[in-house]
């Protein structure tokens, strides 16, 4: 993880309403990060980069407050009632391991923002089981010229027209090296420029992604889909892609797939509902399901190889929370640190409220709750059924969501090997 949301990214624009909102949400986002790290440390070791010694001290102060349960958000509630209390379903709270059952380390290393899913290495194993990190050439989601030697890079002017501003990324471009060094893993280099949130794999050769993110001249100019797929095969072992068109220039990432669909196992795909969404959203879900159907029409030996022995690729759908309910809940449970000064309609254009953005830990799923109690509970129940061997914890992520991201965006798992 990365204790980002530095002032240079979340605090210097005091002119635009969205910029002022980021300033308002900055401390909330940092509290969210430590709350997330604390709950993950109940189940697995966590390493969090911090920009400075002062940030390290601040993070430790937040951690102490979380351990002492000074905030409602760190107390366990009996139900998902919109208050923000931790929710673990019908599990006895005594079964929840204490914070820092496993090490939670803060490592001083320069950084700009918190989205380590995109700035850090993606860990993979080779044919001999040795661990490597993929350096996917982070360029600020297309904002900066690429460094991989490809010609024809073009910045998307539509982003600026839609109010998306460039942010400092020079320190974040070094995060991949810092994590690889701390983890003592070699880096694999590539000409491909993507982010970890831009591709979802099942571990057996099947992947899902959006064309708007990867097949984009702001990342991989001059490369065909076939060339990209060949490099994904080399890096990730991907034999077959399910592509959704996605959308360019509407938001920072050009429509990352980790807000749309996730594999819960090699043979099961969970995707976010597009009900009530725009036509492009419905188109993406339709093509996603057509891709699933195409996999299931493959010869049985090929299909089972892609699905690790499972006969059929199955799916489930999670709802989208009502954004007016989200707005009201964020406002109600953050009276001292207001999340937004904008109207609900304006807020809904940038808030990232979706249940696909959970994190799968060792024996635990940490997922978000947004304050739409009906949708929160439905999503909790669906994810609990899909991960029956894991304890599911629903936490608040008001600051992260207001900044445009999810729990998944703020984490990057490192496989245990050996």
Backbone torsions as a table, in degrees:
resi	resn	phi	psi	omega
1	UNK	NA	168.9	-178.9
2	UNK	-138.6	124.8	179.9
3	UNK	-84.0	71.0	-175.5
4	UNK	-90.4	-132.9	-171.5
5	UNK	55.0	44.8	178.1
6	UNK	-68.1	160.6	-178.5
7	UNK	-58.8	-35.6	-178.9
8	UNK	-63.2	-20.9	179.8
9	UNK	-106.2	-39.9	-172.8
10	UNK	-109.3	10.3	-173.7
11	UNK	-144.1	1.1	-173.9
12	UNK	-95.9	-22.5	178.5
13	UNK	-87.3	100.0	178.5
14	UNK	-104.7	8.9	-176.4
15	UNK	-95.0	-52.7	-176.8
16	UNK	-78.6	149.9	176.8
17	UNK	-58.2	-39.7	179.2
18	UNK	-66.0	-39.9	177.9
19	UNK	-60.8	-42.6	178.0
20	UNK	-66.6	-34.6	176.8
21	UNK	-63.8	-40.6	177.5
22	UNK	-60.4	-41.3	177.0
23	UNK	-61.0	-42.7	179.1
24	UNK	-63.4	-37.4	-173.5
25	UNK	-88.1	-6.7	-171.6
26	UNK	-58.6	-50.3	-178.4
27	UNK	-68.5	-37.5	175.4
28	UNK	-58.5	-42.9	179.6
29	UNK	-62.9	-40.0	178.9
30	UNK	-67.2	-39.2	174.4
31	UNK	-62.3	-40.8	176.7
32	UNK	-58.0	-44.0	-178.8
33	UNK	-60.4	-45.4	-179.2
34	UNK	-70.4	-36.9	176.3
35	UNK	-61.9	-43.3	177.9
36	UNK	-63.3	-48.2	-179.9
37	UNK	-61.5	-41.0	-179.6
38	UNK	-61.7	-43.9	-178.9
39	UNK	-71.6	-33.5	175.4
40	UNK	-67.3	-33.7	-178.5
41	UNK	-67.7	-12.3	171.8
42	UNK	-65.8	-23.8	-169.8
43	UNK	-124.0	-22.4	-178.7
44	UNK	-159.2	159.1	177.9
45	UNK	-63.7	145.4	179.4
46	UNK	-130.4	132.1	172.5
47	UNK	-116.5	126.5	-178.6
48	UNK	-122.6	121.4	173.9
49	UNK	-72.2	140.9	173.7
50	UNK	-128.9	144.3	-172.5
51	UNK	-70.9	-39.2	-174.8
52	UNK	-142.3	169.6	174.9
53	UNK	-64.3	-35.4	177.3
54	UNK	-62.6	-42.2	177.3
55	UNK	-63.7	-37.9	178.3
56	UNK	-61.2	-43.2	179.1
57	UNK	-64.9	-41.4	178.5
58	UNK	-62.8	-43.9	179.9
59	UNK	-61.8	-40.2	178.9
60	UNK	-66.9	-34.4	175.7
61	UNK	-63.0	-45.0	177.6
62	UNK	-61.7	-39.6	-179.4
63	UNK	-62.1	-42.1	178.9
64	UNK	-62.5	-39.6	178.4
65	UNK	-65.4	-36.7	179.5
66	UNK	-67.7	-44.5	179.2
67	UNK	-61.0	-38.9	179.5
68	UNK	-80.2	-3.1	178.3
69	UNK	55.0	44.8	-178.5
70	UNK	-72.4	-25.7	179.5
71	UNK	-100.9	146.6	173.7
72	UNK	-53.9	-34.5	-176.7
73	UNK	-64.5	-14.6	-178.7
74	UNK	-110.5	9.5	175.4
75	UNK	-101.6	149.4	-178.3
76	UNK	-87.3	127.7	179.5
77	UNK	-103.3	158.4	-179.6
78	UNK	-80.2	-17.3	-179.7
79	UNK	-152.7	164.7	175.3
80	UNK	-84.3	95.1	-171.5
81	UNK	-114.5	9.9	179.5
82	UNK	86.2	-5.3	-178.8
83	UNK	-73.9	-22.6	-177.2
84	UNK	98.5	-2.3	178.2
85	UNK	-61.4	148.7	174.0
86	UNK	-56.6	141.7	178.8
87	UNK	-130.4	128.5	-179.8
88	UNK	-127.2	20.6	177.6
89	UNK	71.6	-139.3	-177.5
90	UNK	-91.4	9.3	178.6
91	UNK	-70.1	138.6	176.4
92	UNK	-65.2	124.5	179.1
93	UNK	-53.6	-25.0	179.0
94	UNK	-66.4	-19.1	179.0
95	UNK	-81.9	-9.4	-179.9
96	UNK	-80.3	116.9	179.6
97	UNK	-61.1	153.2	-179.7
98	UNK	-69.6	156.8	172.3
99	UNK	-57.1	140.9	-178.4
100	UNK	64.2	31.6	163.8
101	UNK	-59.6	-34.8	172.1
102	UNK	-113.9	160.2	-176.1
103	UNK	-60.7	140.3	170.6
104	UNK	-122.8	103.0	-173.6
105	UNK	-106.1	137.7	174.5
106	UNK	-107.6	121.0	-173.9
107	UNK	-115.7	119.4	-178.9
108	UNK	-72.9	121.2	179.6
109	UNK	-161.4	136.0	-175.0
110	UNK	-59.6	136.9	176.2
111	UNK	-157.4	165.6	177.7
112	UNK	-107.3	-52.4	-172.2
113	UNK	-130.8	-175.3	-168.8
114	UNK	-103.7	-1.7	-169.4
115	UNK	-85.0	69.6	-172.8
116	UNK	-70.4	-18.4	172.6
117	UNK	-56.5	-31.7	-176.4
118	UNK	-100.6	-32.5	-175.6
119	UNK	-89.1	-27.1	-177.5
120	UNK	-86.4	174.7	176.6
121	UNK	-73.9	150.1	168.3
122	UNK	-94.6	124.3	-175.6
123	UNK	-84.9	136.5	177.8
124	UNK	-138.5	160.9	173.2
125	UNK	-113.4	147.9	178.6
126	UNK	-89.9	-174.4	-174.9
127	UNK	-62.6	-22.4	179.3
128	UNK	-95.1	2.7	179.1
129	UNK	86.9	5.4	179.9
130	UNK	-79.6	144.0	-176.1
131	UNK	-86.7	137.8	175.8
132	UNK	-135.5	161.1	173.1
133	UNK	-115.1	133.2	176.8
134	UNK	-86.3	125.2	171.9
135	UNK	-91.4	103.4	-173.3
136	UNK	-96.0	17.4	166.6
137	UNK	61.1	53.2	-179.3
138	UNK	-52.8	125.6	178.5
139	UNK	-127.7	33.3	176.3
140	UNK	70.4	36.6	179.2
141	UNK	59.7	40.2	175.8
142	UNK	93.0	1.4	-174.2
143	UNK	-81.2	-23.9	-174.9
144	UNK	-115.9	150.8	177.5
145	UNK	-54.9	141.6	-179.5
146	UNK	-73.2	159.8	-176.4
147	UNK	-117.4	17.9	-171.9
148	UNK	-102.4	4.1	176.9
149	UNK	90.8	-5.1	177.1
150	UNK	-72.1	149.5	-178.3
151	UNK	-105.0	148.6	173.1
152	UNK	97.9	16.0	178.7
153	UNK	-56.2	134.9	178.0
154	UNK	-133.3	130.3	175.9
155	UNK	-79.9	140.5	-178.3
156	UNK	-82.4	107.3	-178.4
157	UNK	-69.8	-21.1	-179.5
158	UNK	-63.4	-29.8	179.1
159	UNK	-61.7	-48.4	178.8
160	UNK	-61.1	-39.9	179.4
161	UNK	-63.3	-26.6	178.9
162	UNK	-93.3	12.4	175.8
163	UNK	85.3	10.4	179.1
164	UNK	-89.6	116.6	-174.9
165	UNK	-102.0	152.1	174.4
166	UNK	-66.0	149.2	176.7
167	UNK	-129.1	159.6	177.8
168	UNK	-60.6	132.0	-179.7
169	UNK	-133.9	-1.8	-173.1
170	UNK	-60.2	-41.7	178.0
171	UNK	-70.1	-36.6	178.9
172	UNK	-66.5	-24.4	178.1
173	UNK	-72.8	-10.6	177.2
174	UNK	-98.9	-8.0	-176.4
175	UNK	-60.7	-39.3	-179.0
176	UNK	-57.5	-38.4	-179.0
177	UNK	-74.7	-38.7	180.0
178	UNK	-63.2	-43.4	-179.1
179	UNK	-70.0	-40.4	178.7
180	UNK	-62.2	-40.5	179.1
181	UNK	-67.1	-45.0	180.0
182	UNK	-64.5	-34.6	-179.7
183	UNK	-85.3	-10.6	-179.7
184	UNK	58.4	49.9	176.6
185	UNK	-124.0	144.0	176.1
186	UNK	-74.0	150.3	177.9
187	UNK	-96.1	141.0	173.0
188	UNK	-99.1	125.8	-178.8
189	UNK	-94.9	155.2	-177.5
190	UNK	-155.3	160.0	172.2
191	UNK	-82.6	-11.1	-175.1
192	UNK	-75.8	135.6	173.6
193	UNK	-114.1	109.0	174.2
194	UNK	-145.8	-178.5	175.4
195	UNK	-123.5	157.0	-179.5
196	UNK	-58.6	-31.6	177.9
197	UNK	-76.7	-4.2	-176.3
198	UNK	-92.5	-2.1	179.6
199	UNK	-146.1	141.4	177.6
200	UNK	-125.7	126.5	-176.8
201	UNK	-120.6	155.1	179.5
202	UNK	-99.5	-1.1	178.0
203	UNK	84.6	-2.7	-178.4
204	UNK	-126.8	12.4	176.0
205	UNK	113.8	1.6	-179.9
206	UNK	-112.9	140.2	-178.8
207	UNK	-142.5	157.9	177.4
208	UNK	-127.8	139.2	178.4
209	UNK	-159.5	170.5	174.0
210	UNK	-107.1	139.2	176.8
211	UNK	-64.8	-34.4	-176.2
212	UNK	-61.8	-27.5	179.7
213	UNK	-86.4	-53.2	-170.3
214	UNK	-87.2	-42.3	-179.1
215	UNK	-90.3	64.9	-170.8
216	UNK	-135.3	130.5	-178.9
217	UNK	-64.9	-10.4	174.2
218	UNK	-82.8	-0.3	175.8
219	UNK	-130.9	-50.2	-173.4
220	UNK	-132.5	65.4	-176.7
221	UNK	-64.4	142.1	174.1
222	UNK	78.6	1.4	-178.4
223	UNK	-102.4	136.4	179.1
224	UNK	-82.9	165.7	176.2
225	UNK	-59.1	-40.2	-179.1
226	UNK	-63.7	-39.9	179.0
227	UNK	-67.2	-40.8	177.6
228	UNK	-63.2	-44.1	-179.0
229	UNK	-63.7	-36.1	178.3
230	UNK	-64.9	-38.8	179.2
231	UNK	-73.0	-34.5	174.7
232	UNK	-64.5	-33.5	176.5
233	UNK	-65.4	-42.8	179.7
234	UNK	-65.5	-41.9	-173.7
235	UNK	-81.1	-45.3	-171.5
236	UNK	-110.6	-6.5	-174.3
237	UNK	74.4	22.2	-177.4
238	UNK	-77.4	124.0	177.9
239	UNK	-101.2	-23.7	-178.1
240	UNK	-146.0	136.1	179.4
241	UNK	-109.1	141.0	163.6
242	UNK	-107.4	114.6	-176.7
243	UNK	-102.4	137.6	164.7
244	UNK	-111.4	147.6	-179.2
245	UNK	-62.3	-42.1	-175.7
246	UNK	70.5	-164.6	-178.0
247	UNK	-145.9	133.7	179.2
248	UNK	-98.3	149.6	168.7
249	UNK	75.0	-2.9	-176.7
250	UNK	-85.1	-37.4	177.6
251	UNK	-142.6	175.6	-166.7
252	UNK	-57.3	-43.8	-168.9
253	UNK	-87.1	-5.2	-171.9
254	UNK	63.1	37.0	171.1
255	UNK	76.5	69.4	175.0
256	UNK	-63.1	142.0	-178.4
257	UNK	-71.2	-22.4	-175.3
258	UNK	-75.6	4.5	168.3
259	UNK	-103.0	-6.2	-172.9
260	UNK	-112.9	-41.2	-172.4
261	UNK	-155.6	143.5	178.4
262	UNK	-141.4	143.4	170.5
263	UNK	-81.5	125.3	173.5
264	UNK	-89.4	-17.9	173.7
265	UNK	-159.8	178.0	-177.7
266	UNK	-64.0	-23.6	-177.1
267	UNK	-117.9	17.8	-179.1
268	UNK	-140.8	135.1	-178.5
269	UNK	-120.9	127.8	175.4
270	UNK	-105.4	131.0	-178.0
271	UNK	-133.1	157.9	-177.5
272	UNK	-85.1	137.3	178.8
273	UNK	-62.9	143.9	173.2
274	UNK	-107.8	10.2	179.4
275	UNK	-61.6	126.7	-176.2
276	UNK	84.2	-3.3	178.9
277	UNK	-82.7	-175.0	-179.7
278	UNK	-82.6	165.3	-178.6
279	UNK	-54.5	-36.6	179.8
280	UNK	-64.7	-34.7	177.9
281	UNK	-65.8	-44.5	179.0
282	UNK	-64.3	-37.7	176.4
283	UNK	-61.3	-45.0	-179.7
284	UNK	-60.1	-44.1	-179.0
285	UNK	-67.7	-37.6	178.5
286	UNK	-61.5	-44.9	-178.9
287	UNK	-71.5	-31.2	174.2
288	UNK	-60.9	-47.6	-178.9
289	UNK	-69.9	-30.8	173.6
290	UNK	-65.0	-37.6	176.6
291	UNK	-65.2	-39.7	175.7
292	UNK	-61.3	-45.3	179.7
293	UNK	-61.4	-38.8	179.8
294	UNK	-65.0	-37.7	175.7
295	UNK	-62.0	-42.9	-177.7
296	UNK	-71.6	-12.8	176.6
297	UNK	-93.3	-2.2	178.4
298	UNK	-67.9	157.4	173.2
299	UNK	-53.8	145.2	-170.9
300	UNK	-57.5	-38.4	-178.6
301	UNK	-67.3	-40.5	178.4
302	UNK	-68.5	-42.3	-179.9
303	UNK	-61.9	-46.1	-177.5
304	UNK	-69.0	-29.6	175.2
305	UNK	-66.6	-42.3	179.0
306	UNK	-68.4	-25.8	-175.4
307	UNK	-108.5	15.4	176.7
308	UNK	56.3	47.6	174.4
309	UNK	90.8	-6.4	179.0
310	UNK	-81.5	141.8	-173.1
311	UNK	-76.2	-26.8	-173.2
312	UNK	-148.2	140.9	173.4
313	UNK	-82.8	115.1	-178.4
314	UNK	-106.5	166.4	-175.4
315	UNK	-139.1	157.8	167.0
316	UNK	-139.1	160.5	-178.8
317	UNK	-126.3	139.4	174.3
318	UNK	-107.5	149.8	-178.4
319	UNK	-74.5	168.7	169.8
320	UNK	-101.3	136.5	177.9
321	UNK	-69.4	151.0	175.4
322	UNK	-71.3	121.4	-171.6
323	UNK	-71.9	-24.3	174.3
324	UNK	-68.8	-40.2	175.6
325	UNK	-64.5	-38.0	176.7
326	UNK	-62.0	-47.3	179.7
327	UNK	-57.7	-47.2	-178.4
328	UNK	-65.0	-40.9	-179.0
329	UNK	-67.7	-43.2	179.0
330	UNK	-59.7	-43.5	-179.1
331	UNK	-65.3	-40.4	-174.9
332	UNK	-71.0	-40.2	-172.9
333	UNK	-95.9	8.0	175.5
334	UNK	-131.1	57.3	-174.6
335	UNK	-67.0	-28.9	-176.7
336	UNK	-87.5	-22.8	179.8
337	UNK	-130.5	81.4	-175.6
338	UNK	-59.9	136.0	-176.7
339	UNK	-78.0	-33.8	-175.2
340	UNK	-150.9	149.4	171.5
341	UNK	-107.8	1.1	-177.6
342	UNK	-87.9	171.0	175.8
343	UNK	-72.7	161.5	176.5
344	UNK	-55.7	-39.3	-179.1
345	UNK	-64.3	-42.9	178.9
346	UNK	-68.1	-40.7	179.5
347	UNK	-60.9	-39.7	-177.0
348	UNK	-66.6	-18.1	179.7
349	UNK	-72.4	-22.2	-174.0
350	UNK	-123.2	-19.6	-177.7
351	UNK	-68.2	138.4	179.5
352	UNK	-104.0	88.6	-178.1
353	UNK	-113.9	96.6	-179.5
354	UNK	-153.7	143.4	-172.9
355	UNK	-84.9	-10.9	177.4
356	UNK	-65.3	-22.1	-174.8
357	UNK	-83.2	45.7	175.7
358	UNK	-89.0	172.0	176.8
359	UNK	-123.4	134.5	-179.7
360	UNK	-97.9	108.5	179.1
361	UNK	-100.3	-175.9	177.8
362	UNK	-75.7	101.9	178.7
363	UNK	79.5	14.2	-175.8
364	UNK	-153.7	145.6	168.5
365	UNK	-117.8	125.4	173.3
366	UNK	-105.8	119.6	-175.3
367	UNK	-126.5	163.0	-179.3
368	UNK	-87.1	156.4	167.0
369	UNK	-128.1	139.3	-169.6
370	UNK	-116.4	-10.2	179.4
371	UNK	105.6	-10.0	167.7
372	UNK	-84.6	95.5	-167.3
373	UNK	-61.8	-36.1	-179.6
374	UNK	-67.4	-47.6	-179.8
375	UNK	-69.6	-39.4	177.9
376	UNK	-56.2	-46.1	-177.4
377	UNK	-70.7	-40.2	178.3
378	UNK	-61.1	-45.0	179.1
379	UNK	-64.5	-41.2	178.4
380	UNK	-59.2	-45.3	-178.3
381	UNK	-66.0	-41.0	179.6
382	UNK	-63.4	-48.1	-177.8
383	UNK	-67.1	-36.5	176.8
384	UNK	-62.1	-39.7	179.2
385	UNK	-68.1	-34.8	-178.2
386	UNK	-77.4	-20.7	178.7
387	UNK	-124.9	67.2	-173.3
388	UNK	-65.8	-20.6	-179.4
389	UNK	-90.7	-1.1	-175.9
390	UNK	-112.9	145.8	171.6
391	UNK	-82.9	128.3	-177.8
392	UNK	-101.5	129.9	178.5
393	UNK	-119.9	125.6	175.3
394	UNK	-102.4	121.0	-179.2
395	UNK	-121.0	163.2	174.7
396	UNK	-80.8	144.7	176.8
397	UNK	-138.2	43.3	-172.9
398	UNK	-57.8	-44.7	-178.5
399	UNK	-68.3	-43.6	178.0
400	UNK	-60.2	-46.3	-178.6
401	UNK	-64.2	-40.0	178.9
402	UNK	-64.7	-27.7	177.2
403	UNK	-86.3	1.1	173.1
404	UNK	97.0	19.2	-177.7
405	UNK	-143.0	178.5	-175.5
406	UNK	-125.3	176.8	175.2
407	UNK	-56.8	-43.3	-179.6
408	UNK	-60.7	-40.6	179.9
409	UNK	-63.3	-27.6	-173.9
410	UNK	-96.7	9.9	-177.8
411	UNK	-136.6	157.4	171.9
412	UNK	-148.3	117.7	-176.1
413	UNK	-78.7	146.5	174.1
414	UNK	-117.7	117.3	-177.8
415	UNK	-63.5	144.8	171.3
416	UNK	-84.1	129.6	-179.6
417	UNK	-125.7	161.2	177.9
418	UNK	85.4	NA	NA
